[in-house]
Amino acid sequence: MELMFQPLKRYVDFNGRSRRSEYWLWFLFQVIASLVFSILKSVIGNTAELLNFLFSLAILLPTLAVGVRRFHDINRTGWWIVFPLAVLIVALIVFFSVSGGAFINNLKSFSDIGPNPTPDQAMAMMTALAPMWWVFLAWFAASLVTFVFNVMDGTPGPNRFGPDPKGRGGDTSVF
């Protein structure tokens, strides 16, 4: 249980290493908090959304810090944390530069379609949106890479980011 709240104790500490258990217990804490806010939304309404937003802002830095330390544990730079976002931005830039505004024009042509499109209109909308799947697939692949990194065991012994949080000896030289 202590590891679940370790990121709060190391609020903005981007140095060192974090074990898988610390990272995933922090993730579990966020899932539980999200469920609590969902339940609260049905009880107190929009106030719960505001509380959820404030909570998310409050835990943003510890979430980033534990993610960076997790990458450090597998001897990778913490900049890997921005990999999915960078891939998404690049994919969107490439997508919109290749489409040359045709995608936006296609979307504008559907502005007069009501909430119940005909089958032909629905097919035309799906055809227009289909190229956007490449952007999603690029982001998904990048997210999958970072997920795999987050489930990998840490480097045994010390690495260039610090001592092994599991206390394994291994090679005592630091890279």
Phi, psi and chi 1 to 4 in degrees:
 res  aa     phi    psi   chi1   chi2   chi3   chi4
   1 MET       -  -32.5 -170.5   69.2  161.0      -
   2 GLU   -63.0  -38.8  179.5 -177.3  -27.1      -
   3 LEU   -64.6  -27.3  -80.4  177.0      -      -
   4 MET   -62.1  -34.8 -177.8  179.8  -79.9      -
   5 PHE  -105.7    6.8  -60.1  106.0      -      -
   6 GLN   -57.0  -39.8 -173.4   71.0   23.8      -
   7 PRO   -60.5  -27.5  -28.6   37.5      -      -
   8 LEU   -71.5  -33.9  -69.5  174.6      -      -
   9 LYS   -70.9  -31.9  -66.8  177.5 -175.7  171.2
  10 ARG  -106.7   48.0  -62.8  173.9   71.7 -174.5
  11 TYR   -41.9  -56.0 -162.0   82.7      -      -
  12 VAL  -123.2   31.2  -70.0      -      -      -
  13 ASP   -87.4  103.3 -177.6    7.8      -      -
  14 PHE   -94.4    5.5  -71.0   84.8      -      -
  15 ASN  -101.1  156.3  -62.8  -44.8      -      -
  16 GLY    89.4 -160.8      -      -      -      -
  17 ARG  -132.6  152.0  -62.8  165.0   62.5  175.5
  18 SER  -128.7  136.2  -73.2      -      -      -
  19 ARG   -69.6  163.0  -61.6  170.8   57.8  173.7
  20 ARG   -58.6  -42.6  -79.5 -177.3  -65.5 -171.8
  21 SER   -61.4  -39.7   54.2      -      -      -
  22 GLU   -62.7  -45.5  179.0 -176.4  -15.3      -
  23 TYR   -62.6  -49.8  177.5   83.2      -      -
  24 TRP   -74.8  -30.4  -71.5  110.4      -      -
  25 LEU   -68.9  -35.3  -75.3  170.6      -      -
  26 TRP   -64.3  -41.0  179.4 -110.7      -      -
  27 PHE   -61.0  -44.4 -179.1   81.0      -      -
  28 LEU   -60.5  -41.5  177.0   63.8      -      -
  29 PHE   -57.4  -42.5  168.0   67.7      -      -
  30 GLN   -67.5  -37.6  -68.4  178.2   60.3      -
  31 VAL   -64.7  -44.6  168.6      -      -      -
  32 ILE   -62.0  -43.6  -67.9  168.3      -      -
  33 ALA   -62.1  -39.5      -      -      -      -
  34 SER   -62.8  -41.0  177.2      -      -      -
  35 LEU   -64.3  -40.8  -69.4  171.8      -      -
  36 VAL   -62.0  -44.0  167.4      -      -      -
  37 PHE   -66.6  -33.2  -76.7  116.6      -      -
  38 SER   -64.8  -42.0  -66.4      -      -      -
  39 ILE   -65.8  -43.3  -67.5  167.5      -      -
  40 LEU   -61.5  -34.1  -80.0  176.2      -      -
  41 LYS   -61.5  -37.5 -176.5  177.9  177.8 -172.7
  42 SER   -72.5  -20.6   65.1      -      -      -
  43 VAL   -92.7  -49.9  175.4      -      -      -
  44 ILE  -111.8    1.0   60.4  175.0      -      -
  45 GLY    76.3 -138.9      -      -      -      -
  46 ASN   -65.1  -21.3  -69.9  -21.4      -      -
  47 THR   -60.1  -36.2  -53.9      -      -      -
  48 ALA   -64.2  -35.4      -      -      -      -
  49 GLU   -64.5  -41.1  -72.6 -175.3   24.2      -
  50 LEU   -64.0  -44.6  175.6   62.6      -      -
  51 LEU   -61.8  -40.1  -67.6  173.3      -      -
  52 ASN   -63.6  -41.9 -171.9   14.0      -      -
  53 PHE   -61.5  -46.6  174.3   74.3      -      -
  54 LEU   -64.2  -40.6  -65.8  173.9      -      -
  55 PHE   -61.7  -45.2  175.1   76.9      -      -
  56 SER   -61.7  -39.5  -62.9      -      -      -
  57 LEU   -64.9  -40.3 -117.2  109.9      -      -
  58 ALA   -66.5  -32.1      -      -      -      -
  59 ILE  -100.1    6.4   66.2  166.9      -      -
  60 LEU   -60.8  -51.2  177.4   63.9      -      -
  61 LEU   -64.8  -45.1  -73.8  175.7      -      -
  62 PRO   -64.4  -30.1    3.0   -6.9      -      -
  63 THR   -67.4  -44.8  -60.7      -      -      -
  64 LEU   -64.3  -41.5  -69.3  173.4      -      -
  65 ALA   -64.6  -44.7      -      -      -      -
  66 VAL   -68.1  -32.4   74.4      -      -      -
  67 GLY   -65.9  -43.2      -      -      -      -
  68 VAL   -63.9  -45.4  165.6      -      -      -
  69 ARG   -63.6  -32.0  -69.1 -167.9  -50.2  -92.3
  70 ARG   -65.2  -42.0 -179.4   69.8 -159.0  112.4
  71 PHE   -64.9  -36.8  -77.1  114.7      -      -
  72 HIS   -60.9  -34.8  -71.9  173.1      -      -
  73 ASP   -64.2  -28.6 -167.4   37.3      -      -
  74 ILE   -99.9   19.3   60.6  168.7      -      -
  75 ASN    63.8   38.4 -153.0   18.7      -      -
  76 ARG  -120.9  151.7  -61.8 -155.2 -172.4  -61.5
  77 THR   -65.4  149.3  177.1      -      -      -
  78 GLY   -67.9  -13.9      -      -      -      -
  79 TRP   -65.1  -14.2  -75.3  105.3      -      -
  80 TRP   -60.5  -20.2  -86.1   96.9      -      -
  81 ILE   -64.1  -26.2 -157.3  163.8      -      -
  82 VAL   -93.8    0.6  -62.1      -      -      -
  83 PHE   -55.3  -51.7 -178.7   60.1      -      -
  84 PRO   -60.9  -39.8  -22.7   32.9      -      -
  85 LEU   -65.2  -42.4  179.2   62.3      -      -
  86 ALA   -63.6  -41.9      -      -      -      -
  87 VAL   -63.6  -41.5  167.2      -      -      -
  88 LEU   -60.9  -45.9  176.8   64.9      -      -
  89 ILE   -63.9  -45.4  -69.5  169.6      -      -
  90 VAL   -63.6  -42.5  168.8      -      -      -
  91 ALA   -62.8  -40.3      -      -      -      -
  92 LEU   -66.1  -41.3  -76.0  169.5      -      -
  93 ILE   -62.4  -46.3  -70.5  170.0      -      -
  94 VAL   -63.3  -44.9  167.9      -      -      -
  95 PHE   -58.2  -49.5  175.1   77.3      -      -
  96 PHE   -73.7  -28.3  -76.1  115.6      -      -
  97 SER   -74.3  -34.6   64.8      -      -      -
  98 VAL   -73.4  -40.6  167.7      -      -      -
  99 SER   -72.6  -19.8   72.3      -      -      -
 100 GLY    58.5   33.2      -      -      -      -
 101 GLY    86.1   -6.4      -      -      -      -
 102 ALA   -64.6  -34.1      -      -      -      -
 103 PHE   -62.7  -45.9  178.6   75.1      -      -
 104 ILE   -63.3  -42.8  -58.9  -66.6      -      -
 105 ASN   -62.9  -38.7  -70.2  -25.8      -      -
 106 ASN   -62.3  -41.8  -77.0  -18.4      -      -
 107 LEU   -65.9  -38.9  -69.5 -179.0      -      -
 108 LYS   -63.4  -32.6  -74.5  179.8 -176.5  177.6
 109 SER   -67.7  -16.2   68.8      -      -      -
 110 PHE   -96.4    6.9  -60.4  121.0      -      -
 111 SER   -66.4  -23.7   63.0      -      -      -
 112 ASP   -90.0    0.2   60.1  -21.1      -      -
 113 ILE   -80.3  131.8  -63.8  175.7      -      -
 114 GLY   -78.7 -169.5      -      -      -      -
 115 PRO   -70.4  -16.6   21.8  -28.6      -      -
 116 ASN  -121.8   80.9  -61.6  -43.9      -      -
 117 PRO   -70.2  154.4   23.9  -30.2      -      -
 118 THR   -70.8  163.4   67.3      -      -      -
 119 PRO   -57.4  -37.4  -27.5   35.0      -      -
 120 ASP   -66.6  -41.6  -71.1  -21.1      -      -
 121 GLN   -65.5  -41.1  -69.3  171.9  -33.2      -
 122 ALA   -63.1  -40.8      -      -      -      -
 123 MET   -66.0  -40.0 -174.8   55.3  120.8      -
 124 ALA   -63.5  -39.0      -      -      -      -
 125 MET   -65.7  -43.9  -71.8  170.7   58.6      -
 126 MET   -63.7  -39.0  -67.7  -55.3  -66.2      -
 127 THR   -64.8  -39.6  -56.8      -      -      -
 128 ALA   -68.5  -34.4      -      -      -      -
 129 LEU   -84.7  -15.3  -67.6  173.0      -      -
 130 ALA   -54.3  -42.6      -      -      -      -
 131 PRO   -61.6  -22.4  -21.6   30.7      -      -
 132 MET   -66.8  -18.7 -164.7   64.3  157.4      -
 133 TRP   -60.4  -30.3  -83.8  100.0      -      -
 134 TRP   -63.7  -36.7  -70.1  106.8      -      -
 135 VAL   -64.3  -47.1  173.0      -      -      -
 136 PHE   -60.8  -44.2  170.5   76.9      -      -
 137 LEU   -63.8  -38.6  -72.9  174.4      -      -
 138 ALA   -63.4  -46.6      -      -      -      -
 139 TRP   -62.7  -42.9  168.5   82.2      -      -
 140 PHE   -61.9  -42.8 -178.4   76.5      -      -
 141 ALA   -62.2  -42.4      -      -      -      -
 142 ALA   -65.4  -39.7      -      -      -      -
 143 SER   -66.1  -36.5  -62.8      -      -      -
 144 LEU   -64.3  -39.6 -168.1   58.7      -      -
 145 VAL   -60.9  -47.0  167.3      -      -      -
 146 THR   -68.7  -32.2   57.2      -      -      -
 147 PHE   -62.3  -46.1  173.3   77.3      -      -
 148 VAL   -60.3  -41.6  168.7      -      -      -
 149 PHE   -59.7  -39.1  -74.8  164.9      -      -
 150 ASN   -73.6  -18.0  -77.5  -43.7      -      -
 151 VAL   -98.3   -5.0  -62.4      -      -      -
 152 MET   -72.1  147.9  -69.9  173.9   60.9      -
 153 ASP   -70.1  147.4 -169.5   19.3      -      -
 154 GLY   -67.9  164.5      -      -      -      -
 155 THR   -65.4  124.4  -52.7      -      -      -
 156 PRO   -64.9  136.0  -15.3   25.9      -      -
 157 GLY    76.8 -177.1      -      -      -      -
 158 PRO   -69.2  150.6   18.4  -24.1      -      -
 159 ASN  -132.0 -170.1   66.8   18.6      -      -
 160 ARG   -65.8  -10.5   62.2 -172.4  168.8  142.7
 161 PHE  -103.5   -3.1  -62.4  104.1      -      -
 162 GLY   138.2 -175.4      -      -      -      -
 163 PRO   -72.3  159.1   23.7  -30.4      -      -
 164 ASP   -67.5  123.4 -172.4  -11.4      -      -
 165 PRO   -67.2  -16.8   17.3  -24.3      -      -
 166 LYS   -85.9   -6.8  -71.1 -175.7  177.3  178.7
 167 GLY    77.2   17.2      -      -      -      -
 168 ARG   -74.7  136.7  -62.3  174.2  -69.5 -169.3
 169 GLY   -67.4  -72.4      -      -      -      -
 170 GLY    59.4 -158.3      -      -      -      -
 171 ASP   -70.0  129.9 -175.5   10.3      -      -
 172 THR   -87.1   -6.9   56.1      -      -      -
 173 SER   -76.6  144.0   63.7      -      -      -
 174 VAL  -101.2  134.5  177.3      -      -      -
 175 PHE   -68.4      -  -64.3   73.6      -      -
